[in-house]
Amino acid sequence: MNILPFVRTRRLGKVSVSSVTLAHGGGGKAMKDLVDDVFVAAFDARGEPLEDQARFDLNALGAHGDRLAFTTDSFVVDPLFFPGGDIGKLAVCGTVNDLAVGGARPLFLSCAVILEEGVEVDLLRRVTRSMARTANDAGVRIVTGDTKVVPRGACDKIFMTTTGIGMIPVGIDLGVDKACPNDVVLVNGLLGDHGAAILCARGDMALETPIESDCACLHGLIGALLAAAPGTRFIRDATRGGIATVLNEIAEASHVSIEIEEGRTPIREEVKAFCEILGLDPLYLANEGKIVAIVPADQADAALAAMRGHPLGRDAAAIGRIGSEIEGRVTMRTALGGRRIVDMLVGEQLPRIC
Amino acid sequence: MKYVDEFRDGEKARVLVSEIETLVSSMALPPDRPLYLMEVCGGHTHSIFRYGLEGMLPKQIELVHGPGCPVCVLPMGRVDDCVAIAENPNVIFTTFGDAMRVPGSKKSLLQAKADGADVRMVYSPMDALELARRNPEREVVFFGLGFETTMPSTALTILEAESEGIRNFSVFCNHITIVPTIKAILDSPGLQLDGFLGPGHVSMVIGTAPYEFIANFYRKPMVVAGFEPLDILHSIWMLLKQIKEGRSEVENQYARVVPDAGNDAALNAVARIYELREFFEWRGLGSIDHSGVRLRKAYAHFDAERKFAIPNVRIADPKSCQCGEVLKGTLKPWQCKVFGTSCTPEVPLGALMVSSEGACAAYYQYGGQRRRVEVV
């Protein structure tokens, strides 16, 4: 019997209910519909067979570089949507940046999602569309993923993990232990925006500010920086713990001291005021679109010019220098002319009482 | 930032520092006896470290970091009481952020939260009252903490709750008063202090008159000081000038914020709500007469101490902890036996390591004189 007339091309499922239930994690039709409707549709994987794994051609990968970079990051941000971004955009940018700061060209991402029963499907659609848009703009593809649903209260709406693969071009070798005395410390712009935006968006502080998260994919900027300053020693994105934490990590790993200048450290007036009111220190606020780069002194001008020529580096600045005083010690020359230690953050920053 | 940057001007700071140097060198001080100036307020301590002021001053001036950090002087027993209230399943316990990490005898509020208590950080007691409005079926308790600076806002919140007839809101009152505390320090034996930087924001409420006894009876000069670095440098200069001219007066450097007569509306609210306790226990300093307040009987229904069963047990400070000596200025933070070893901001043993306004935490984080000598 000829069965061909009965074989249909794969048709995408459609979710007909407004919120996610445990059935959507059950492995049956409901789950397939959710995956098709929300993920496959957004990530534009239509028409491709859905396998349990993404497959890569090694020769094609090899054309981009000689080493594979591999990283993973989880996202549990609250609230899911905040000025300047959302959990989806953050999940793409975060992992792209973790690849890019190693000098890698980001290529592929995975996306694993844990959903709390009761999450609105439309909310999830907005998140996946935002991921798709961000990945598309960044030139990376989301090629595999997973979905789980947990009972109400077992997670907070949406938790997400993205894993990324990139290739490091021949000749690039950045390292946290490579900073040398007299190197220059660069940042690509205004610090603390993301941390301040999230704290405001949570609403606990009852403060309204125009501050937006700086959440952005930085591989373009980093590419321009590395082209202009091929001797760059190290790059890291200053996420949780802020720039203070990154500087301390560099000082420790490279056995050097670092001194930054308060007067040269770019911080938005609104963020300064926000920190002033709450008794926080902007050096410890999280960023999602800012890097610290350590560059040899003779390439610092070129590096700075390259960053300033990129839309994500317009406010780039040289904020300090690597020294050889006390190993592992980070200090700041205050605008007033004094000097203070910038230590690792202990626990969470808590607002002061008065 | 307008009205802030003006008080952080590096050029003006250099002029002030050079004026201070000139004054000091004209005073012919003995080389082995620096001038000991105490900044009473934790806000000053924080600014001094944040801007690196100590390192800018001539070495004949030694700053002694006083007891004015309300989080730091909170005794363990009171934290235990907080935890006991917070662990009540129907309670939403609200607190200022930096009180969360203060160690109790068993746990801090932060640990109580991790163990399931509903502890929430608020920025104002009014936020706690809003929580009470939105959760009528829960008991919302506000951890009232601080000197006269924060006393009026707690008082006004209680008056607001009273006028709205809100019954599920109460205050665990740990407000303390500054004057008996300064007096206790002045009375402590072996004290070497040459002058005080007076608390700016407390004085905004109580004015400058309550300090007159310091100048008249104890013959110590005091300058009520603002919190920006230029305020502090300017106040130190004013203190030195008094010392040089043999005066002991209460002067007001922070006149742009502090009216000499204080704030009537705030004082009225305070007088309506609170009465003095006979004594209050301080971490490190022991019991000080009339140094704390509680709610008056008329507002007993807002008093968490009466609403909830609390252990109310006095817990002695850990033996190795020398917070008391540091608070009185007889020990520098780094001279404490446990500084930076068994007492760090991560695992604070003494309260001075907890808040960023605590002298020890400030030394640890920003580097005190000794650490600076290491650096430079």
Chai-1 contact restraints between the chains, C-beta under 6 A:
chainA,res_idxA,chainB,res_idxB,connection_type,confidence,min_distance_angstrom,max_distance_angstrom,comment,restraint_id
A,M205,B,Y123,contact,1.0,0.0,6.0,A-B,restraint_1
A,K272,B,M1,contact,1.0,0.0,6.0,A-B,restraint_2
A,A273,B,M1,contact,1.0,0.0,6.0,A-B,restraint_3
A,I326,B,V375,contact,1.0,0.0,6.0,A-B,restraint_4
A,T334,B,Y51,contact,1.0,0.0,6.0,A-B,restraint_5
A,T334,B,G52,contact,1.0,0.0,6.0,A-B,restraint_6
A,A335,B,R8,contact,1.0,0.0,6.0,A-B,restraint_7
A,A335,B,G10,contact,1.0,0.0,6.0,A-B,restraint_8
A,L336,B,R8,contact,1.0,0.0,6.0,A-B,restraint_9
A,L336,B,G10,contact,1.0,0.0,6.0,A-B,restraint_10
A,L336,B,A13,contact,1.0,0.0,6.0,A-B,restraint_11
A,L336,B,Y51,contact,1.0,0.0,6.0,A-B,restraint_12
A,L336,B,P229,contact,1.0,0.0,6.0,A-B,restraint_13
A,G337,B,G10,contact,1.0,0.0,6.0,A-B,restraint_14
A,G337,B,A13,contact,1.0,0.0,6.0,A-B,restraint_15
A,G338,B,Y51,contact,1.0,0.0,6.0,A-B,restraint_16
A,G338,B,G52,contact,1.0,0.0,6.0,A-B,restraint_17
A,G338,B,L53,contact,1.0,0.0,6.0,A-B,restraint_18
A,G338,B,G55,contact,1.0,0.0,6.0,A-B,restraint_19
A,G338,B,M56,contact,1.0,0.0,6.0,A-B,restraint_20
A,R339,B,G52,contact,1.0,0.0,6.0,A-B,restraint_21
A,R339,B,G55,contact,1.0,0.0,6.0,A-B,restraint_22
A,R340,B,G52,contact,1.0,0.0,6.0,A-B,restraint_23
A,R340,B,Y366,contact,1.0,0.0,6.0,A-B,restraint_24
A,I341,B,Y366,contact,1.0,0.0,6.0,A-B,restraint_25
A,I341,B,G367,contact,1.0,0.0,6.0,A-B,restraint_26
A,D343,B,Q365,contact,1.0,0.0,6.0,A-B,restraint_27
A,V346,B,P345,contact,1.0,0.0,6.0,A-B,restraint_28
A,V346,B,E346,contact,1.0,0.0,6.0,A-B,restraint_29
A,L350,B,G97,contact,1.0,0.0,6.0,A-B,restraint_30
A,L350,B,D98,contact,1.0,0.0,6.0,A-B,restraint_31
A,L350,B,M100,contact,1.0,0.0,6.0,A-B,restraint_32
A,P351,B,G97,contact,1.0,0.0,6.0,A-B,restraint_33
A,R352,B,D98,contact,1.0,0.0,6.0,A-B,restraint_34
A,I353,B,F96,contact,1.0,0.0,6.0,A-B,restraint_35
A,I353,B,D98,contact,1.0,0.0,6.0,A-B,restraint_36
A,I353,B,G146,contact,1.0,0.0,6.0,A-B,restraint_37
A,C354,B,G146,contact,1.0,0.0,6.0,A-B,restraint_38
A,C354,B,T149,contact,1.0,0.0,6.0,A-B,restraint_39
A,C354,B,T150,contact,1.0,0.0,6.0,A-B,restraint_40
A,C354,B,H201,contact,1.0,0.0,6.0,A-B,restraint_41
